[in-house]
Amino acid sequence: MPKVLFGSWQPDVASVDTQNSSYVHNVIPNASGYGPLKDLHAFADALPSRCLGLFGVLDDDNASHVFAGTSTKLYKLNSITRAWDDVTRTSGGNYSVGGREFWSFALFGQNVIAVTDANAPQLYTLGSSTDFAALGGTPPQARHVSVVGDFAVLSGLSANPNRIHWSGLNDITQWTPGTNSCDYQDFPDGGYTVNLASGEFGLVFQDTAIRRMVFNPVSDTIFDFSRISEDRGLFMPYSLVRLHSVSFFYSSDGFYRIDGAGALTPIGENRIDQTIRDDADLSKPRFMIGQADPQSGRIYWAYKSVGNTNENYLDKLLIYDWQRNQWAQGSINLEYLAASSPLSATLENLDTLGNLDAITLSFDLFQATPEMKLTGVGPDHALGYFDGDSLEATLDLPEAAIGNAQNMIVRSVAPVSDAATAYIKVGKRQHLNEAISYSDETAISARGYAPQRVNGRFLTGRLRIPAGTVWTYARGLDVDAISGGLR
């Protein structure tokens, strides 16, 4: 009985006689093969309208704060009621966010900066502010805000798209060039400044270039810029993910990672890039959002597929386990993808809700020790974590001629998985120029195997684990097969 393992998901190449799987769905790579992708589980009230930006942060006292933006307002999640408090500026009226734009947030000390195109940058100070207000010092309008060392940096400027502009040293209200190291930099080539990766040094992403940005206190230019990519830039602005000193992003020809030294490495070439180019709607920059899972370190990208006719949400999820260099994919509808922490509260705080016995919120949502978690907003505008029921998972084996030149008769198949409920079908073909024909699906019995009766030369197997099943790993299939002779 040969045991065949599920391979690395590489749909761009044929899986015949390889260790690659051409199809995996609603799973994540893990040390035991693949694990379940779980549904979004709401833990807060829904926003009044579509989420166009989400930002979670811990303050100096390790208390959690969650902010969200819509097309007209900014909100802060109430740590007790889990309702959204309107913290829109009290002077200047509602905001106006364009149909192709999102909010961008950054934390500088205890200050949350929020920007979006064609609106004045906004400021909220944790512990003292009750509403956002205009960021002091007349900063330029921008699409993105980042923090590089001790500077706030604006990129994607509304009036000067080839420029970045940074604040004064440790002074986010100083935006006058030539004062306290505040200045700007125009780039004559490489196209618009699309986004900027934060850190001790910055990475400036343009349409067709990437530049490293290093603070130089003895230089008249304040920052030294070196071009580290001559012909490759950032195609989807919100796909940029910074994890430690490494950045991940989607360029015009696929997915890449770039390390602190500027080494650029393709991570989807000849694996998933062509599949995503065919499946993803790349017509608008906001149709792909990236986020690192703070707990696992995996990188997630939510994107809108060409088959999704509703532009109000993204319907596909890509997962990249960069430590194992493995990919997976799932289907889940999301307005936005970010990271946040469960909001903490004391029993005294909860008293404000009335009788504790009458509280409908789960007490699991109130944690004394906050931890950042991957967070999503569903099409119902509700905020949640990916800890709901497992989604229906499907995994294909690599296709192979397990009997070399001989036909093989598959009599039963058993999953190498701890899923108590699962279904299996077997695919076959005699020649590689034929389409794969699948048997009827059968359930695994109480003894752990699914009966089959398939005779073929090239064989594959498909495992389906129903939604809501409790399981932790799926590694492969044990195939009970005997020789069927030459055909």
C-alpha beads as a LAMMPS data file, in Angstrom:
LAMMPS data file: protein, C-alpha beads

487 atoms
486 bonds

1 atom types
1 bond types

-500.0 500.0 xlo xhi
-500.0 500.0 ylo yhi
-500.0 500.0 zlo zhi

Masses

1 110.0

Atoms # bond

1 1 1 0.000 0.000 0.000
2 1 1 1.893 3.103 -1.180
3 1 1 1.594 6.245 0.902
4 1 1 1.507 9.378 -1.264
5 1 1 1.939 12.795 0.342
6 1 1 0.201 15.989 -0.668
7 1 1 2.813 18.111 -2.377
8 1 1 3.653 21.772 -2.439
9 1 1 0.917 23.715 -4.231
10 1 1 2.375 24.713 -7.598
11 1 1 -0.509 25.040 -10.070
12 1 1 1.660 26.669 -12.762
13 1 1 3.452 23.379 -13.510
14 1 1 2.164 19.902 -14.283
15 1 1 2.021 17.673 -11.211
16 1 1 2.717 14.413 -13.097
17 1 1 5.581 12.446 -11.533
18 1 1 6.503 15.365 -9.251
19 1 1 6.045 16.090 -5.578
20 1 1 3.719 18.997 -6.377
21 1 1 -0.036 19.250 -5.976
22 1 1 -1.994 21.149 -8.601
23 1 1 -4.962 21.918 -6.322
24 1 1 -5.337 22.645 -2.621
25 1 1 -8.155 24.778 -1.280
26 1 1 -9.124 26.248 2.102
27 1 1 -6.003 24.952 3.827
28 1 1 -2.793 26.427 5.234
29 1 1 0.701 24.882 5.063
30 1 1 1.987 23.545 8.373
31 1 1 4.654 21.229 9.752
32 1 1 2.425 18.177 9.246
33 1 1 1.415 18.942 5.671
34 1 1 -1.678 21.140 5.630
35 1 1 -4.090 22.374 8.274
36 1 1 -7.591 23.884 8.106
37 1 1 -8.343 27.429 7.016
38 1 1 -10.939 28.701 9.450
39 1 1 -13.842 31.011 8.811
40 1 1 -14.106 34.555 10.092
41 1 1 -15.674 34.734 13.557
42 1 1 -17.053 38.188 14.384
43 1 1 -16.173 39.647 17.779
44 1 1 -17.499 43.193 17.403
45 1 1 -20.467 45.095 16.064
46 1 1 -20.554 45.831 12.361
47 1 1 -19.339 49.141 11.041
48 1 1 -22.095 51.396 9.631
49 1 1 -20.706 50.967 6.106
50 1 1 -17.946 49.318 4.108
51 1 1 -14.537 49.152 5.784
52 1 1 -11.836 51.022 3.837
53 1 1 -9.032 50.624 6.353
54 1 1 -8.294 48.914 9.660
55 1 1 -5.506 49.419 12.192
56 1 1 -4.808 47.627 15.466
57 1 1 -2.156 48.784 17.902
58 1 1 -0.946 48.352 21.492
59 1 1 -0.125 51.469 23.500
60 1 1 2.669 51.962 26.059
61 1 1 0.526 50.293 28.743
62 1 1 -0.072 47.262 26.481
63 1 1 -3.722 48.208 26.039
64 1 1 -5.273 47.424 22.686
65 1 1 -6.840 49.964 20.326
66 1 1 -8.581 49.281 17.001
67 1 1 -9.379 51.962 14.421
68 1 1 -11.335 51.699 11.179
69 1 1 -12.135 54.026 8.327
70 1 1 -15.052 54.227 5.904
71 1 1 -15.670 56.497 2.938
72 1 1 -16.733 59.373 5.212
73 1 1 -15.692 58.655 8.818
74 1 1 -13.105 57.260 11.220
75 1 1 -14.095 54.963 14.082
76 1 1 -12.552 53.496 17.238
77 1 1 -13.719 50.190 18.700
78 1 1 -15.121 50.516 22.213
79 1 1 -13.220 48.088 24.435
80 1 1 -16.279 47.341 26.582
81 1 1 -19.360 47.389 24.367
82 1 1 -17.602 46.274 21.151
83 1 1 -19.482 49.015 19.321
84 1 1 -17.758 51.534 17.054
85 1 1 -17.354 55.040 18.455
86 1 1 -17.323 57.804 15.861
87 1 1 -13.984 59.615 16.221
88 1 1 -14.248 61.655 13.030
89 1 1 -12.765 65.147 13.205
90 1 1 -15.099 67.726 14.737
91 1 1 -13.816 70.489 12.473
92 1 1 -13.811 70.136 8.700
93 1 1 -16.772 67.825 8.230
94 1 1 -16.828 64.279 6.914
95 1 1 -13.998 62.835 4.867
96 1 1 -14.288 61.925 1.200
97 1 1 -12.464 58.723 0.233
98 1 1 -12.307 57.954 -3.489
99 1 1 -13.566 54.723 -5.001
100 1 1 -10.024 53.486 -5.679
101 1 1 -8.585 54.401 -2.261
102 1 1 -8.142 53.091 1.294
103 1 1 -7.086 54.654 4.575
104 1 1 -3.450 54.182 5.636
105 1 1 -2.458 54.224 9.325
106 1 1 0.821 54.380 11.245
107 1 1 1.797 54.622 14.907
108 1 1 4.424 57.179 15.933
109 1 1 4.983 56.956 19.694
110 1 1 1.465 57.274 21.118
111 1 1 0.179 59.025 18.017
112 1 1 -1.953 57.354 15.349
113 1 1 -1.633 59.030 11.956
114 1 1 -4.309 58.362 9.325
115 1 1 -4.106 59.452 5.692
116 1 1 -6.025 58.952 2.473
117 1 1 -5.821 60.679 -0.879
118 1 1 -7.321 64.194 -1.193
119 1 1 -7.884 64.549 2.576
120 1 1 -5.776 66.318 5.191
121 1 1 -3.660 63.883 7.283
122 1 1 -5.298 63.137 10.634
123 1 1 -3.930 62.594 14.170
124 1 1 -5.238 60.749 17.234
125 1 1 -3.165 60.611 20.429
126 1 1 -3.751 57.478 22.496
127 1 1 -4.777 58.223 26.052
128 1 1 -5.818 61.828 25.436
129 1 1 -7.690 62.301 22.154
130 1 1 -11.425 61.820 21.822
131 1 1 -11.522 62.482 18.083
132 1 1 -9.137 62.721 15.177
133 1 1 -7.946 66.189 14.215
134 1 1 -5.762 67.643 11.493
135 1 1 -2.096 66.696 11.847
136 1 1 -0.186 69.877 12.696
137 1 1 2.395 71.586 10.537
138 1 1 0.504 71.560 7.186
139 1 1 1.689 68.150 5.919
140 1 1 0.878 67.315 2.287
141 1 1 -2.083 65.107 1.399
142 1 1 -0.929 61.532 0.801
143 1 1 -2.110 57.980 0.180
144 1 1 0.320 56.249 2.546
145 1 1 2.039 56.974 5.847
146 1 1 5.034 55.064 7.215
147 1 1 7.572 55.431 10.019
148 1 1 11.271 55.274 9.183
149 1 1 13.492 55.559 12.235
150 1 1 12.406 58.737 14.033
151 1 1 10.514 60.239 11.107
152 1 1 6.970 60.004 9.790
153 1 1 7.106 59.641 6.006
154 1 1 4.301 60.380 3.548
155 1 1 4.257 58.770 0.096
156 1 1 1.845 58.731 -2.825
157 1 1 1.409 62.491 -2.454
158 1 1 -1.743 63.850 -4.052
159 1 1 -0.021 66.907 -5.572
160 1 1 3.448 65.405 -6.210
161 1 1 3.131 61.664 -6.916
162 1 1 6.885 61.274 -7.634
163 1 1 7.784 62.643 -4.190
164 1 1 8.054 61.452 -0.603
165 1 1 7.986 63.930 2.299
166 1 1 9.221 63.302 5.832
167 1 1 8.560 65.106 9.099
168 1 1 10.988 66.740 11.462
169 1 1 13.191 64.499 13.581
170 1 1 10.937 63.140 16.362
171 1 1 8.410 65.837 15.486
172 1 1 5.426 64.756 13.406
173 1 1 3.994 68.298 13.463
174 1 1 7.024 69.751 11.665
175 1 1 6.612 69.641 7.868
176 1 1 8.615 72.683 6.774
177 1 1 11.575 71.570 4.630
178 1 1 14.905 72.639 6.061
179 1 1 13.651 72.707 9.645
180 1 1 14.704 70.009 12.144
181 1 1 15.731 67.635 9.331
182 1 1 12.311 67.808 7.651
183 1 1 12.548 67.576 3.857
184 1 1 11.286 65.846 0.737
185 1 1 12.780 63.848 -2.117
186 1 1 11.669 63.840 -5.745
187 1 1 12.543 60.848 -7.923
188 1 1 13.135 61.674 -11.602
189 1 1 12.596 58.111 -12.798
190 1 1 10.862 54.925 -11.675
191 1 1 7.347 56.378 -11.778
192 1 1 5.070 57.307 -8.893
193 1 1 5.919 56.541 -5.257
194 1 1 3.400 53.765 -4.670
195 1 1 4.101 52.834 -1.023
196 1 1 6.905 52.761 1.541
197 1 1 7.973 49.984 3.915
198 1 1 8.618 51.134 7.489
199 1 1 11.548 50.226 9.733
200 1 1 14.947 51.470 10.846
201 1 1 15.535 52.036 7.134
202 1 1 12.866 52.548 4.499
203 1 1 12.150 50.920 1.184
204 1 1 10.548 53.309 -1.297
205 1 1 8.413 51.385 -3.796
206 1 1 7.692 53.056 -7.114
207 1 1 5.951 51.817 -10.244
208 1 1 9.156 50.371 -11.721
209 1 1 11.836 50.889 -9.076
210 1 1 12.698 50.193 -5.438
211 1 1 15.004 52.471 -3.461
212 1 1 16.609 51.979 -0.065
213 1 1 16.275 54.949 2.301
214 1 1 18.857 55.275 5.097
215 1 1 19.109 58.113 7.617
216 1 1 22.442 59.959 7.427
217 1 1 22.620 62.643 10.154
218 1 1 25.800 64.208 8.738
219 1 1 24.438 64.522 5.208
220 1 1 22.785 67.648 3.829
221 1 1 20.175 65.402 2.194
222 1 1 19.182 63.828 5.580
223 1 1 18.570 60.454 3.915
224 1 1 20.758 58.535 1.487
225 1 1 18.877 56.829 -1.348
226 1 1 20.199 53.881 -3.349
227 1 1 18.306 52.202 -6.153
228 1 1 18.176 48.452 -5.565
229 1 1 15.775 47.493 -8.357
230 1 1 16.122 48.931 -11.832
231 1 1 13.013 47.621 -13.544
232 1 1 10.728 46.110 -10.925
233 1 1 8.418 47.953 -8.563
234 1 1 5.135 47.613 -6.695
235 1 1 2.123 46.888 -8.893
236 1 1 -0.606 46.538 -6.230
237 1 1 0.100 49.227 -3.579
238 1 1 -1.741 47.511 -0.707
239 1 1 -0.042 44.158 -1.346
240 1 1 3.094 45.386 0.468
241 1 1 3.773 43.479 3.710
242 1 1 6.683 44.213 6.061
243 1 1 7.689 41.437 8.472
244 1 1 10.751 42.135 10.603
245 1 1 13.313 43.402 8.065
246 1 1 11.819 41.579 5.076
247 1 1 9.162 42.916 2.696
248 1 1 6.790 40.883 0.520
249 1 1 4.846 42.347 -2.396
250 1 1 3.164 41.811 -5.743
251 1 1 5.013 43.281 -8.734
252 1 1 3.898 43.381 -12.352
253 1 1 5.238 39.868 -12.985
254 1 1 4.460 38.142 -9.694
255 1 1 5.265 37.867 -5.989
256 1 1 8.639 38.814 -4.477
257 1 1 10.438 39.202 -1.183
258 1 1 13.188 41.699 -0.535
259 1 1 15.471 41.543 2.492
260 1 1 17.228 44.253 4.439
261 1 1 20.286 44.116 2.205
262 1 1 18.172 44.680 -0.886
263 1 1 18.315 41.120 -2.254
264 1 1 15.225 40.547 -4.401
265 1 1 13.886 36.977 -4.599
266 1 1 10.921 35.713 -6.670
267 1 1 8.658 33.540 -4.507
268 1 1 5.896 32.697 -6.985
269 1 1 7.784 32.198 -10.240
270 1 1 6.950 28.888 -11.978
271 1 1 4.716 28.083 -9.036
272 1 1 1.645 30.314 -8.630
273 1 1 2.324 33.576 -10.498
274 1 1 0.638 32.623 -13.763
275 1 1 -2.372 31.177 -11.938
276 1 1 -2.839 34.386 -9.960
277 1 1 -2.382 36.572 -13.041
278 1 1 -5.209 34.638 -14.675
279 1 1 -7.446 34.551 -11.593
280 1 1 -6.923 37.946 -9.918
281 1 1 -8.642 41.143 -11.020
282 1 1 -5.632 43.446 -11.366
283 1 1 -7.616 46.377 -12.764
284 1 1 -7.636 48.456 -9.561
285 1 1 -4.887 48.912 -6.953
286 1 1 -7.136 48.211 -3.960
287 1 1 -8.095 44.728 -5.190
288 1 1 -5.211 43.069 -3.311
289 1 1 -4.400 43.574 0.395
290 1 1 -1.479 41.938 2.204
291 1 1 -0.985 41.243 5.914
292 1 1 1.400 39.167 8.024
293 1 1 -0.122 36.899 10.668
294 1 1 1.591 38.089 13.883
295 1 1 1.266 34.649 15.466
296 1 1 2.410 32.287 12.706
297 1 1 4.482 34.664 10.570
298 1 1 2.642 33.505 7.437
299 1 1 1.840 36.128 4.817
300 1 1 -1.769 36.497 3.660
301 1 1 -3.049 38.271 0.563
302 1 1 -6.764 38.843 0.015
303 1 1 -7.663 39.592 -3.592
304 1 1 -10.653 39.971 -5.870
305 1 1 -10.965 37.287 -8.532
306 1 1 -12.117 38.034 -12.073
307 1 1 -15.138 35.826 -11.400
308 1 1 -16.313 38.061 -8.561
309 1 1 -18.592 40.738 -10.013
310 1 1 -19.022 42.566 -6.679
311 1 1 -16.281 45.178 -6.222
312 1 1 -17.195 45.743 -2.568
313 1 1 -15.288 42.725 -1.277
314 1 1 -12.325 40.471 -2.045
315 1 1 -13.176 36.793 -2.426
316 1 1 -9.867 34.865 -2.520
317 1 1 -7.112 34.384 0.052
318 1 1 -3.501 33.453 -0.687
319 1 1 -1.323 32.086 2.117
320 1 1 2.466 32.008 1.925
321 1 1 4.450 30.176 4.597
322 1 1 7.802 31.812 3.910
323 1 1 9.694 29.667 6.430
324 1 1 8.618 26.508 4.557
325 1 1 8.447 28.301 1.197
326 1 1 4.983 26.861 0.558
327 1 1 1.738 28.315 -0.764
328 1 1 -1.962 27.601 -0.302
329 1 1 -5.234 29.205 -1.315
330 1 1 -8.746 29.631 0.021
331 1 1 -12.067 31.328 -0.665
332 1 1 -13.421 33.792 1.876
333 1 1 -15.171 37.139 1.371
334 1 1 -13.424 40.108 2.986
335 1 1 -13.624 43.875 2.885
336 1 1 -10.278 44.304 4.588
337 1 1 -7.379 42.381 6.124
338 1 1 -5.222 43.598 9.028
339 1 1 -3.954 42.641 12.503
340 1 1 -5.373 43.596 15.883
341 1 1 -5.541 42.428 19.473
342 1 1 -8.531 41.336 21.572
343 1 1 -9.552 44.303 23.671
344 1 1 -8.861 43.917 27.372
345 1 1 -11.256 44.846 30.157
346 1 1 -11.457 44.461 33.921
347 1 1 -14.468 43.141 35.825
348 1 1 -15.060 46.730 36.972
349 1 1 -15.214 47.814 33.319
350 1 1 -17.674 45.036 32.509
351 1 1 -19.952 46.238 35.310
352 1 1 -20.842 49.177 33.073
353 1 1 -22.713 46.706 30.848
354 1 1 -25.049 45.777 33.691
355 1 1 -25.654 42.333 35.181
356 1 1 -22.698 40.106 34.232
357 1 1 -25.070 37.147 33.851
358 1 1 -26.907 39.055 31.122
359 1 1 -23.827 39.864 29.009
360 1 1 -24.128 38.166 25.623
361 1 1 -20.503 38.693 24.595
362 1 1 -18.135 35.777 25.117
363 1 1 -15.746 36.362 28.024
364 1 1 -13.035 34.822 25.831
365 1 1 -13.021 38.162 24.007
366 1 1 -11.776 39.981 27.103
367 1 1 -8.137 39.081 27.698
368 1 1 -5.746 40.374 30.335
369 1 1 -2.697 39.792 28.128
370 1 1 -3.281 41.133 24.606
371 1 1 -1.759 39.485 21.579
372 1 1 -1.934 40.613 17.972
373 1 1 -3.911 38.311 15.671
374 1 1 -4.812 38.203 11.991
375 1 1 -8.065 40.116 11.600
376 1 1 -10.603 40.471 8.818
377 1 1 -13.728 42.459 8.054
378 1 1 -16.467 40.554 6.257
379 1 1 -18.955 41.855 3.666
380 1 1 -21.363 42.539 6.561
381 1 1 -18.780 45.111 7.837
382 1 1 -18.215 43.028 11.007
383 1 1 -14.731 42.626 12.495
384 1 1 -13.536 39.120 13.320
385 1 1 -10.683 36.683 13.758
386 1 1 -10.007 33.610 11.656
387 1 1 -10.937 31.209 14.446
388 1 1 -14.421 30.125 13.390
389 1 1 -15.378 26.728 11.996
390 1 1 -13.032 25.120 9.491
391 1 1 -13.952 25.774 5.872
392 1 1 -14.475 22.883 3.461
393 1 1 -10.989 21.721 2.473
394 1 1 -9.943 19.992 -0.741
395 1 1 -6.499 18.557 -1.505
396 1 1 -5.190 16.706 -4.567
397 1 1 -2.322 14.255 -4.658
398 1 1 0.423 14.644 -7.258
399 1 1 -0.508 12.569 -10.306
400 1 1 1.683 9.523 -10.904
401 1 1 1.994 6.176 -12.652
402 1 1 2.361 4.210 -9.427
403 1 1 2.678 0.922 -11.343
404 1 1 5.186 2.264 -13.857
405 1 1 3.969 0.916 -17.242
406 1 1 1.225 -1.211 -15.687
407 1 1 -2.353 -0.368 -14.878
408 1 1 -3.189 -0.386 -11.193
409 1 1 -6.493 -1.254 -9.560
410 1 1 -7.202 1.000 -6.583
411 1 1 -9.336 -0.875 -4.052
412 1 1 -9.438 1.595 -1.152
413 1 1 -7.886 4.833 0.009
414 1 1 -7.249 6.026 3.563
415 1 1 -6.441 9.645 4.494
416 1 1 -3.305 10.379 6.490
417 1 1 -5.205 12.888 8.597
418 1 1 -6.858 13.267 11.988
419 1 1 -10.162 14.320 10.366
420 1 1 -12.914 11.979 11.557
421 1 1 -15.104 12.798 8.551
422 1 1 -13.672 12.866 5.038
423 1 1 -14.501 11.901 1.475
424 1 1 -12.235 10.585 -1.263
425 1 1 -12.389 10.086 -4.999
426 1 1 -9.772 8.763 -7.401
427 1 1 -8.807 10.273 -10.730
428 1 1 -7.436 8.221 -13.617
429 1 1 -6.316 8.413 -17.229
430 1 1 -4.434 6.121 -19.565
431 1 1 -2.514 8.797 -21.465
432 1 1 -1.414 12.276 -20.485
433 1 1 -3.201 13.845 -23.449
434 1 1 -6.541 12.721 -21.986
435 1 1 -8.645 14.517 -19.386
436 1 1 -8.663 13.081 -15.861
437 1 1 -11.794 11.047 -15.090
438 1 1 -12.889 10.870 -11.438
439 1 1 -14.690 8.095 -9.613
440 1 1 -17.692 8.661 -7.399
441 1 1 -16.815 10.129 -4.024
442 1 1 -16.931 7.748 -1.049
443 1 1 -16.804 8.438 2.663
444 1 1 -14.202 6.956 4.971
445 1 1 -15.591 4.126 7.047
446 1 1 -15.355 3.573 10.785
447 1 1 -12.153 1.650 10.019
448 1 1 -10.659 4.766 8.413
449 1 1 -10.662 3.977 4.692
450 1 1 -12.868 4.766 1.681
451 1 1 -13.680 1.879 -0.688
452 1 1 -12.929 2.475 -4.375
453 1 1 -12.674 0.447 -7.575
454 1 1 -10.608 2.304 -10.148
455 1 1 -8.387 0.824 -12.864
456 1 1 -5.916 3.167 -14.540
457 1 1 -2.329 3.943 -15.433
458 1 1 -1.959 7.557 -14.278
459 1 1 -3.683 8.044 -10.937
460 1 1 -4.403 10.804 -8.474
461 1 1 -6.592 11.169 -5.396
462 1 1 -8.736 13.983 -4.020
463 1 1 -9.505 14.383 -0.322
464 1 1 -12.442 16.509 0.799
465 1 1 -12.950 17.422 4.450
466 1 1 -16.400 18.971 5.047
467 1 1 -16.858 22.401 6.577
468 1 1 -17.106 22.365 10.354
469 1 1 -14.994 19.221 10.762
470 1 1 -12.496 19.392 13.613
471 1 1 -9.037 18.481 12.325
472 1 1 -5.441 19.692 12.530
473 1 1 -3.506 18.029 9.719
474 1 1 -3.803 16.282 6.363
475 1 1 -0.559 14.784 5.133
476 1 1 -1.497 12.493 2.250
477 1 1 -3.338 9.317 1.255
478 1 1 -2.602 5.620 1.782
479 1 1 -3.552 3.849 -1.440
480 1 1 -4.428 0.129 -1.501
481 1 1 -3.729 -0.905 -5.108
482 1 1 -2.846 -4.089 -6.993
483 1 1 -1.575 -4.678 -10.483
484 1 1 -4.188 -4.479 -13.203
485 1 1 -1.876 -5.647 -15.976
486 1 1 -0.775 -3.946 -19.172
487 1 1 -3.317 -2.091 -21.321

Bonds

1 1 1 2
2 1 2 3
3 1 3 4
4 1 4 5
5 1 5 6
6 1 6 7
7 1 7 8
8 1 8 9
9 1 9 10
10 1 10 11
11 1 11 12
12 1 12 13
13 1 13 14
14 1 14 15
15 1 15 16
16 1 16 17
17 1 17 18
18 1 18 19
19 1 19 20
20 1 20 21
21 1 21 22
22 1 22 23
23 1 23 24
24 1 24 25
25 1 25 26
26 1 26 27
27 1 27 28
28 1 28 29
29 1 29 30
30 1 30 31
31 1 31 32
32 1 32 33
33 1 33 34
34 1 34 35
35 1 35 36
36 1 36 37
37 1 37 38
38 1 38 39
39 1 39 40
40 1 40 41
41 1 41 42
42 1 42 43
43 1 43 44
44 1 44 45
45 1 45 46
46 1 46 47
47 1 47 48
48 1 48 49
49 1 49 50
50 1 50 51
51 1 51 52
52 1 52 53
53 1 53 54
54 1 54 55
55 1 55 56
56 1 56 57
57 1 57 58
58 1 58 59
59 1 59 60
60 1 60 61
61 1 61 62
62 1 62 63
63 1 63 64
64 1 64 65
65 1 65 66
66 1 66 67
67 1 67 68
68 1 68 69
69 1 69 70
70 1 70 71
71 1 71 72
72 1 72 73
73 1 73 74
74 1 74 75
75 1 75 76
76 1 76 77
77 1 77 78
78 1 78 79
79 1 79 80
80 1 80 81
81 1 81 82
82 1 82 83
83 1 83 84
84 1 84 85
85 1 85 86
86 1 86 87
87 1 87 88
88 1 88 89
89 1 89 90
90 1 90 91
91 1 91 92
92 1 92 93
93 1 93 94
94 1 94 95
95 1 95 96
96 1 96 97
97 1 97 98
98 1 98 99
99 1 99 100
100 1 100 101
101 1 101 102
102 1 102 103
103 1 103 104
104 1 104 105
105 1 105 106
106 1 106 107
107 1 107 108
108 1 108 109
109 1 109 110
110 1 110 111
111 1 111 112
112 1 112 113
113 1 113 114
114 1 114 115
115 1 115 116
116 1 116 117
117 1 117 118
118 1 118 119
119 1 119 120
120 1 120 121
121 1 121 122
122 1 122 123
123 1 123 124
124 1 124 125
125 1 125 126
126 1 126 127
127 1 127 128
128 1 128 129
129 1 129 130
130 1 130 131
131 1 131 132
132 1 132 133
133 1 133 134
134 1 134 135
135 1 135 136
136 1 136 137
137 1 137 138
138 1 138 139
139 1 139 140
140 1 140 141
141 1 141 142
142 1 142 143
143 1 143 144
144 1 144 145
145 1 145 146
146 1 146 147
147 1 147 148
148 1 148 149
149 1 149 150
150 1 150 151
151 1 151 152
152 1 152 153
153 1 153 154
154 1 154 155
155 1 155 156
156 1 156 157
157 1 157 158
158 1 158 159
159 1 159 160
160 1 160 161
161 1 161 162
162 1 162 163
163 1 163 164
164 1 164 165
165 1 165 166
166 1 166 167
167 1 167 168
168 1 168 169
169 1 169 170
170 1 170 171
171 1 171 172
172 1 172 173
173 1 173 174
174 1 174 175
175 1 175 176
176 1 176 177
177 1 177 178
178 1 178 179
179 1 179 180
180 1 180 181
181 1 181 182
182 1 182 183
183 1 183 184
184 1 184 185
185 1 185 186
186 1 186 187
187 1 187 188
188 1 188 189
189 1 189 190
190 1 190 191
191 1 191 192
192 1 192 193
193 1 193 194
194 1 194 195
195 1 195 196
196 1 196 197
197 1 197 198
198 1 198 199
199 1 199 200
200 1 200 201
201 1 201 202
202 1 202 203
203 1 203 204
204 1 204 205
205 1 205 206
206 1 206 207
207 1 207 208
208 1 208 209
209 1 209 210
210 1 210 211
211 1 211 212
212 1 212 213
213 1 213 214
214 1 214 215
215 1 215 216
216 1 216 217
217 1 217 218
218 1 218 219
219 1 219 220
220 1 220 221
221 1 221 222
222 1 222 223
223 1 223 224
224 1 224 225
225 1 225 226
226 1 226 227
227 1 227 228
228 1 228 229
229 1 229 230
230 1 230 231
231 1 231 232
232 1 232 233
233 1 233 234
234 1 234 235
235 1 235 236
236 1 236 237
237 1 237 238
238 1 238 239
239 1 239 240
240 1 240 241
241 1 241 242
242 1 242 243
243 1 243 244
244 1 244 245
245 1 245 246
246 1 246 247
247 1 247 248
248 1 248 249
249 1 249 250
250 1 250 251
251 1 251 252
252 1 252 253
253 1 253 254
254 1 254 255
255 1 255 256
256 1 256 257
257 1 257 258
258 1 258 259
259 1 259 260
260 1 260 261
261 1 261 262
262 1 262 263
263 1 263 264
264 1 264 265
265 1 265 266
266 1 266 267
267 1 267 268
268 1 268 269
269 1 269 270
270 1 270 271
271 1 271 272
272 1 272 273
273 1 273 274
274 1 274 275
275 1 275 276
276 1 276 277
277 1 277 278
278 1 278 279
279 1 279 280
280 1 280 281
281 1 281 282
282 1 282 283
283 1 283 284
284 1 284 285
285 1 285 286
286 1 286 287
287 1 287 288
288 1 288 289
289 1 289 290
290 1 290 291
291 1 291 292
292 1 292 293
293 1 293 294
294 1 294 295
295 1 295 296
296 1 296 297
297 1 297 298
298 1 298 299
299 1 299 300
300 1 300 301
301 1 301 302
302 1 302 303
303 1 303 304
304 1 304 305
305 1 305 306
306 1 306 307
307 1 307 308
308 1 308 309
309 1 309 310
310 1 310 311
311 1 311 312
312 1 312 313
313 1 313 314
314 1 314 315
315 1 315 316
316 1 316 317
317 1 317 318
318 1 318 319
319 1 319 320
320 1 320 321
321 1 321 322
322 1 322 323
323 1 323 324
324 1 324 325
325 1 325 326
326 1 326 327
327 1 327 328
328 1 328 329
329 1 329 330
330 1 330 331
331 1 331 332
332 1 332 333
333 1 333 334
334 1 334 335
335 1 335 336
336 1 336 337
337 1 337 338
338 1 338 339
339 1 339 340
340 1 340 341
341 1 341 342
342 1 342 343
343 1 343 344
344 1 344 345
345 1 345 346
346 1 346 347
347 1 347 348
348 1 348 349
349 1 349 350
350 1 350 351
351 1 351 352
352 1 352 353
353 1 353 354
354 1 354 355
355 1 355 356
356 1 356 357
357 1 357 358
358 1 358 359
359 1 359 360
360 1 360 361
361 1 361 362
362 1 362 363
363 1 363 364
364 1 364 365
365 1 365 366
366 1 366 367
367 1 367 368
368 1 368 369
369 1 369 370
370 1 370 371
371 1 371 372
372 1 372 373
373 1 373 374
374 1 374 375
375 1 375 376
376 1 376 377
377 1 377 378
378 1 378 379
379 1 379 380
380 1 380 381
381 1 381 382
382 1 382 383
383 1 383 384
384 1 384 385
385 1 385 386
386 1 386 387
387 1 387 388
388 1 388 389
389 1 389 390
390 1 390 391
391 1 391 392
392 1 392 393
393 1 393 394
394 1 394 395
395 1 395 396
396 1 396 397
397 1 397 398
398 1 398 399
399 1 399 400
400 1 400 401
401 1 401 402
402 1 402 403
403 1 403 404
404 1 404 405
405 1 405 406
406 1 406 407
407 1 407 408
408 1 408 409
409 1 409 410
410 1 410 411
411 1 411 412
412 1 412 413
413 1 413 414
414 1 414 415
415 1 415 416
416 1 416 417
417 1 417 418
418 1 418 419
419 1 419 420
420 1 420 421
421 1 421 422
422 1 422 423
423 1 423 424
424 1 424 425
425 1 425 426
426 1 426 427
427 1 427 428
428 1 428 429
429 1 429 430
430 1 430 431
431 1 431 432
432 1 432 433
433 1 433 434
434 1 434 435
435 1 435 436
436 1 436 437
437 1 437 438
438 1 438 439
439 1 439 440
440 1 440 441
441 1 441 442
442 1 442 443
443 1 443 444
444 1 444 445
445 1 445 446
446 1 446 447
447 1 447 448
448 1 448 449
449 1 449 450
450 1 450 451
451 1 451 452
452 1 452 453
453 1 453 454
454 1 454 455
455 1 455 456
456 1 456 457
457 1 457 458
458 1 458 459
459 1 459 460
460 1 460 461
461 1 461 462
462 1 462 463
463 1 463 464
464 1 464 465
465 1 465 466
466 1 466 467
467 1 467 468
468 1 468 469
469 1 469 470
470 1 470 471
471 1 471 472
472 1 472 473
473 1 473 474
474 1 474 475
475 1 475 476
476 1 476 477
477 1 477 478
478 1 478 479
479 1 479 480
480 1 480 481
481 1 481 482
482 1 482 483
483 1 483 484
484 1 484 485
485 1 485 486
486 1 486 487
